[in-house]
């Protein structure tokens, strides 16, 4: 029996999701020879945290399921102990990168990675608080079924557990390090209103995450499939493919990673940036590491907060920072794709130094491309009118600072990669629950 970590990061009320993920943990422990550590990283306000704690307390006990419900104070306590033990430079900055005072999709998952290492887990399985499970014949459809069927196995051996294989035999001796599905329901990024108001403005905005040298035809193809997941068709029967998984076919609400990946390279810790937690998907793909693509898609839905005035502005800023981050990530992704096997060491493991070097190189790119992105966003938002035009005024005021933040974010990522091995090593010697002073 080995340990796995099923994790749910949240900063909002999600009692129903906590109950449902508890059922998935029980399913995993019942159907597989694993000890499941259900890790709830809870950044919600005290009242919401208390409601979540009540759900955890009242949940039926499941054999071989251990629940860890950690508020930010306990997470910070653990992180300080790890950083102190690691003896890395810039400890205060690293603590801020691991637990910032604002939203960071990468940072919350990085905390889960370190805690999974501390718990001795062989893999991590991430879900989101604004998603739910599909049902089939009255039963929930849990993605962890496919994740535990294949993760950690030699690819040649994993072939017997999938519906089909689309993997070059040259990769048969590599470890399956990723298993993922997508989502059904609403767009993963809340921009459907833009599409309804003005399809050309939608194209211009979404197309900003493409490399600028792409043709108009390539950009339109990207826009057509962006943020749509697996569409709306419900689950009918299982299908899984052993392959080099296309990052466009999976989502971070529905993914499992083997420790060989996340113990070597973290996620970008950028704050207020949509998509900052998707980096490892690209790394696994470009390094030609085997994965499994399955169809147990999760249901995506929107929370009411996004519809408020403050929620709207915050969300559009996160979307803007996503587009600006692509100056750096498109460069890194292109170089990773070119480097291929050079991203791996002699044992077939990812080389963190190669990724840090690419991140540092991308930080030196000229800002002109991002200046053009901001000008394009300004035109599109003003064309949309209403609250979008009002947001354009906010963007005009904050634009220069956002350019600097995008560069600082990639520099912080490089710094974190360089410290990551020491942090992982220190985590394995640190208790998650004991007080640290």
QUIWORA-V25964 format. One record per run of one state. SS is the DSSP state (h for helix, s for strand, l for the rest). FROM is the first residue (numbers start at 1). LEN is the number of residues. If there is no record, write none. Layout:
ss | from | len
SS | FROM | LEN
SS | FROM | LEN
//
This chain:
ss | from | len
l | 1 | 1
s | 2 | 9
l | 11 | 4
h | 15 | 17
l | 32 | 2
s | 34 | 9
l | 43 | 3
h | 46 | 13
l | 59 | 6
s | 65 | 7
h | 72 | 15
l | 87 | 4
h | 91 | 8
l | 99 | 6
h | 105 | 15
l | 120 | 1
s | 121 | 8
l | 129 | 2
s | 131 | 3
l | 134 | 1
s | 135 | 2
l | 137 | 2
s | 139 | 2
l | 141 | 3
h | 144 | 7
l | 151 | 3
s | 154 | 1
h | 155 | 7
l | 162 | 2
s | 164 | 2
l | 166 | 3
h | 169 | 3
l | 172 | 3
s | 175 | 1
l | 176 | 2
s | 178 | 3
l | 181 | 2
s | 183 | 3
l | 186 | 6
h | 192 | 6
l | 198 | 1
h | 199 | 11
l | 210 | 6
h | 216 | 10
l | 226 | 14
s | 240 | 4
l | 244 | 3
h | 247 | 3
l | 250 | 5
s | 255 | 4
h | 259 | 4
l | 263 | 16
h | 279 | 8
l | 287 | 4
s | 291 | 4
l | 295 | 3
s | 298 | 3
l | 301 | 3
h | 304 | 4
l | 308 | 1
h | 309 | 35
s | 344 | 1
l | 345 | 5
s | 350 | 1
l | 351 | 1
h | 352 | 11
l | 363 | 5
h | 368 | 17
l | 385 | 1
h | 386 | 42
l | 428 | 10
//
